[in-house]
Amino acid sequence: MRHDSPQPDTGSRLDADRAHLARRYQAVRGQTRALAAPLSPEDCQAQSMADASPAKWHLAHVTWFFETFVLEPFEPDFKPFNPAFRVLYNSYYNGVGEQFSRPQRGLVTRPDLAEVWRWREQVDERITQLIAHTDSADALRLIAMGLHHEQQHQELLLTDIKHLLSINPLNPAYQRAWPLVSVAPVPTRWVERDGGLVEIGHAGEGFAFDNESPRHRQWLEPHALMNRLVTHGEWLDFVRDGGYTDPRWWLAAGWDWVRTQGIRAPLYWTLPRDPQALPTVFTLNGAVPLDPHTPVVHVSYFEADAFARWTAATHADQAGARLPTEAEWEAAAASLPVQGNLQEAGALHPMPARAGGGLLQMFGDVWEWTASSYSPYPGYQVAEGAVGEYNGKFMVNQTVLRGGSCATPASHLRASYRNFFPTDARWQFSGLRLAKTLIS
């Protein structure tokens, strides 16, 4: 699953510019502090499940990254803030050394939150000095990499806190409610696209993770993408039609998952006793009534695939509906600006599509499940060293998601970005867009 350090883009000149990098460092680190501001020390300590991490751990781990991968090799007379943190906040880098058990991170009450903040402040001072004085381009590229790594953890901090707060019967809100306004629903419409030979992958400008390369060619059959994301209202139709109780729509592994886990609806839904009433949905703004026009969120790949199969069989105008491949998605998104309901908007919840032509909501709102397994591109090679552990060793039993979410920073995204999670994961801001093959 997507957690930790990416790989540097060796061609990035912009990130190597000292003034730009210093400004970006202050902005990203400051945003992490702002995201943690609504949280109490108790909020930051607790861990709700093995897949999630405490907010305190996120704050410490991203600081560990800068101390371990930047200061240790490049700072003259380097000394760690606390040598014990090398193991305590190492996520999975075997090249660095031992790691503390992930499911038990919430049991580590010491260091306390105040000491983690002091560590961050000390590392910030040292990184700022390093940016100003180092002659090493490698050091500057690793700092740029660390900032993208931190932006990943900004989103993980929000999704992990949401899961934690959802367990509390008081339904506490992370932030005040957003000002919802009535928006007319956008009708579904297929946007047809020609097939042919396309290029996907990082084009070489700016930062990218190593799993976005090499850029390569893929053949696409003529296809169509739905103009907008699938909504809560459309998903509610699936629920009311018995979608979670009918094995026809499910992959075998997905049907086993539904039965053994007792899955009846997307994560954070509370179904009412009256089947005609609207469910309640837990959000970072607390529990709210389901808005049928907002994109459905917190669904697994299993659920997304089952919904596509159900739609294809029950909606004549959407016959052949399926999930898009990641190549279809990227070819469609490549010419579009990275803008939408992203972290900077502050909603931290998917919003209804606004009327418009072409493809809507391609960036932001929800990560879009694709039909593509997470695997290496042709010619992919794992980088040497500990930071090379990020991608290669996870390229099995994962599925690709595209487009970012309402919790993703805009400066962290691009059309070639590949997120990935297991097929049953749904605590991330994950949703879907439908596609279909055009048959002449």
Secondary structure as GFF3:
##gff-version 3
##sequence-region A 1 440
A	DSSP	alpha_helix	18	36	.	.	.	ID=ss1
A	DSSP	alpha_helix	41	45	.	.	.	ID=ss2
A	DSSP	alpha_helix	55	66	.	.	.	ID=ss3
A	DSSP	pi_helix	67	71	.	.	.	ID=ss4
A	DSSP	alpha_helix	72	74	.	.	.	ID=ss5
A	DSSP	alpha_helix	85	88	.	.	.	ID=ss6
A	DSSP	three_ten_helix	102	107	.	.	.	ID=ss7
A	DSSP	alpha_helix	113	133	.	.	.	ID=ss8
A	DSSP	alpha_helix	137	167	.	.	.	ID=ss9
A	DSSP	beta_strand	190	193	.	.	.	ID=ss10
A	DSSP	beta_strand	196	200	.	.	.	ID=ss11
A	DSSP	three_ten_helix	210	212	.	.	.	ID=ss12
A	DSSP	beta_strand	216	220	.	.	.	ID=ss13
A	DSSP	beta_strand	223	226	.	.	.	ID=ss14
A	DSSP	alpha_helix	232	240	.	.	.	ID=ss15
A	DSSP	three_ten_helix	247	249	.	.	.	ID=ss16
A	DSSP	alpha_helix	252	261	.	.	.	ID=ss17
A	DSSP	beta_strand	269	270	.	.	.	ID=ss18
A	DSSP	beta_strand	280	283	.	.	.	ID=ss19
A	DSSP	beta_strand	286	289	.	.	.	ID=ss20
A	DSSP	alpha_helix	301	314	.	.	.	ID=ss21
A	DSSP	three_ten_helix	316	318	.	.	.	ID=ss22
A	DSSP	alpha_helix	326	333	.	.	.	ID=ss23
A	DSSP	three_ten_helix	343	345	.	.	.	ID=ss24
A	DSSP	beta_strand	367	373	.	.	.	ID=ss25
A	DSSP	three_ten_helix	386	389	.	.	.	ID=ss26
A	DSSP	three_ten_helix	392	394	.	.	.	ID=ss27
A	DSSP	beta_strand	399	402	.	.	.	ID=ss28
A	DSSP	three_ten_helix	410	412	.	.	.	ID=ss29
A	DSSP	beta_strand	419	421	.	.	.	ID=ss30
A	DSSP	beta_strand	430	431	.	.	.	ID=ss31
A	DSSP	beta_strand	435	437	.	.	.	ID=ss32
###
